[in-house]
Amino acid sequence: MKIHHGHPVKRNSKRADKLLALLSESKWIELRLQVAEHPNCPEYILARLSKDPSTDVRMNVASNPNVSHEILQALADDQSVDVRFYLAEDHSLPRNLLLKLGEDENPYVARRAQRTFQRVLQENMVNDTNLKLAPGPSSFNTASTQQILRLIRSFCSCVKPNAIAGTYK
């Protein structure tokens, strides 16, 4: 049985919520997986599914667009390394959770979160039109740039600022 995301029931309708709630309690993992990834799944059902015995269901909850910060925080402490590693790969994860996962007890999770955080910082620096630096070495004297450089250094020893060119290697 497949849940059709394009059914005529409007988002947040009581009928759709009741159906998703019913399916979220199914003994069949395939149904719970689909409910967890359903774009109209309400937060209270996602909260319940975030405690599902299936690692795959919990990973689907993490990728749901309706998932709250509180649920993501709980999943960042999940007992499963797979769930935490899945979160550590997510570029849209809030920075505070990437930082937390960067200190995970599992070295693979920690390293993945550090790499993801590094890439997010680099993308933000390239895409941030508000960050206007003066040319030359003096551009590294702004407080926000110094803070970014400290974060990058603390996570990846391979990233070092090139103060002359103003780039990162």
N, C-alpha and C positions, 0 to 999 in steps of 0.2 A: 504494500500500500504506500503510495507516495502522496505527500501533502503538496497540493498545487498552490504555489505562491500567488497565482493570478486569479484565485477564486473570487466570486462577486461579493464576498463578505467584506465590508469596509474595515480599514485598520482601526484598532481599538474598540471594535464593536463587542458587545457582551457575548454574542454568539461565537465569534471567532476566539475570544479569550477562553470560553468554556471548552471549545473543541481542542484548543492547544493544551489547556490544563489537563483534560482527559487523556490526550495522547502522550503527554509528558510523564504520565504514570504507567505507561504501557510496560509490559514485561519484555517487549521486543526492542532491542537496542536500536534497530534501524529507525523506528518511529521516534524514539527519544533524540536520536541524532538529528533528524529532520526538524523536530520542534526546536532544538537548541540553535539551529542555524536559521530558523524562519525569521524573516525581517520584521514581522509584526508580533513577534513573541514579546509579551509584557515582561517587565523587570521581575515581578514576583515569581514567575515561572522560571526565568533564568537563574534567579537566586536558588531555587530548589534544585534545578539541574546542575548548578555549580558544585553540588555535593553528591552528584550521581556516582555510583560505583565505577562507571565506565570512564576511563581516561579520555577516550575519543569524544564522549559527550561533553566533558568538561572543556576540552579544547574547542569544540564548536561553540560553547557558551562564550569563551574568550574572544572569538572572532565575530560574535553577533554585534551588529551596529547599535543595538539598544542596551548593551551591557553597561552597568554603572561602574563608577570608579571603585565603589565599595566591593563589588563582586570581583573586579580585577585585583584589588588588594588581597582579597582572600585567596584567589587563584595563584597569586605570586608566592603564597606560603603553602601551596598544595603539596601533599605528600609525594606526588608523582614527579619525578625528574622530567618526564616527557612533557607534562603540562607546563612546568616552569621554563623548559627549553623552548617550547612553542611560544610562550609569552615573550621570551628574551629575543626572539627573532622579529617581533612586531614593531615596525617603525612608528606606528601610530600610538603605541603604548605611552602613557604619561611618563615624563622624564623621571619623576620621583620613583616610579616603579622599575624603570630600567636601571636606575642607580642602585636600588635595593637588590635587584637580581644580579647586578654586577658584583655584589658581595656574597652571592649564594655559596653555600657549603660545597655544592657540586662544581668542580672546576670547569666543566663543559658549559654549564648554564652561565656561570660567571663570565667566562670568556665570550660567549655568544652575546650576552647583554652588553658587555663592554664594546664589542665591535659594532653592535647596532647603535649604541649611544654615540660612538665616534662618528658613524656615518650620518646620523641625524644631525649632529653638531656641524659637520662639514657641509651637509646639504643646506642647513639653515644659514650658514655663513655665506654660501654662494647665492642663495635665493633671497636673503634679507636685504631689501633695498633701503631699509632704514639705517643699516650699519655702513656708514660712510667713513672710511679711514683716510687720513692724510697720507700721501705717498711717503715712502722712506721709512727708516727704522723708528722714527718717533711715533708712528702709527700704533705701535704696540704698547703705548703708555696709557691708553684709555682703560678705565676700570673694567668695562664689560669685556674687552678683548683679553685683558689679563686673566679674568675669571674663566673665560672659555679656554684659554691656553692651559691654565692649571688643571681644569677638568680633563682635557685631552691628555696631558702628561700623566695624570694620575691613573688613567685607564689604559693607555697604550704607550709603552715605552718607545714604540717604533715611530710615533708621530712627534716630530720636532718642528718648531717654528723656524722658518728661514726669515730672519728679521730684515735682511737686505731686500729680498724680492717680495716679501709680504705674502708668501705662499706656504703651504704645508707639504712636507714630504713624508 
